[in-house]
C-alpha cells in the first residue's frame, strides 16, 4: 500500500488567488463591507448599494468603488435586478482563499 505524501506546496493559481483576495481585503472598509454582506446573506437578506450607504454612512460613489474592488476579486458577486445591484459573498472562493493561506503558513 502506498501512502500519499501531503502536498503543502502552493500552486501558481493559489498564489494568484492569495494576492488578488488579499489586495481586495487590504482596506478596512472593504473588510467591513464583506462581513456585513456575509451576515445579511446568512440572514437571507438582500444587500444593495443603498443599504451599504445607509449602514456605513459613506457616499454612494465611495461604496461603489470599494464594491467594484470586491466584485473584481470574485469575493462578492453582484446580481442586477431592475435598477439595483444586489451583492452576495462568494463563500466558495473565500474558503479557497482560507485553504491557500493556510498552506502558505505551513512549513
N, C-alpha and C positions, 0 to 999 in steps of 0.2 A: 504494500500500500504506500502510495506517495502522499506526503504531507505538503500542502501548499504553503509556501512562504508568504507571509503578509507583505504586500507591496505598499509601502507608505510614501513612495516617491511620487511627487507631484507631476502630473501630465501637463503638457503645454496649455490645453484648454482650461484646466483647473487654475493655472497661473493667471491666465487672461480673466477668468471669472473672478478671482480674488481681487485683481487690480480694478476691474470695472465696478464691482459692487462696493469695494472699499472707497472708490472715488465718489460714488453716489452717496455714500454714508458719511462723507468727510465734512459735512456741515451739520451742526447741532439741530437746526430746524428740520432738515430732511429726516433725521433720525426720529424726531418727534412726530413728523407727519406720517412716517411709516408705521410707527407704533399706534398712532391714533386710528389710521385706516385699518390696521390689523384688528384692533379692539372693536371697531364698528362692524367690520366684516364678520367677526366672531359672533356678534350680537345680531347678525342678519340685517344690519342697517346699511343702506347705500350711502356713499360719500361722494359729493361733487365739490367742485371748487368753491362754490358759495358756502358750503358747510365748513370748509377749511379756513376760509377768510373769517367767518364768524367765530370759529373756535380759537384761532391763533392771533387774530387782530392785525394781520399784515395786509397790505394792499393786494388786490387780485393779481396784479402783474407779478408781484414777488412770489406769491404762492404758485402761480403758473410756471414761473421759471424753475422753481425747485421741483415741481411735479414733472416737468419735462426731463430733468436730470434723473429722477427716479424711474420714470417710464422708459427712458432710453437705455437704462441699465438692465431693464427687464424685471426689476424688483416689484414694480407696480404695473398693472395692466389697466388701460383706460378703455372704457366702452362708451360709445356715443349713444344717447337716447334723446331724440328730439334735439333741443339746443344745448343740452347738458352733457358733460363728460363725467362718468362715474368711475371711481377708482377701486381696484381690488388688488390686494397683495398676492404676489405670485409665491405661494408657500413652497412650491417645489424648488424654485430657484434659490430661495432663501435657505432651504435645507441643503442644497448642493453647495452653497457658499460656506455654510457652517461645517460641512464634512471636509471640504477642501482646506478650510482654515485650520481644522483640527489636524489634518495631515501635515500642514505647514509647520505646526508647532511641535510635532513629534520628531524625535531624532531618528 
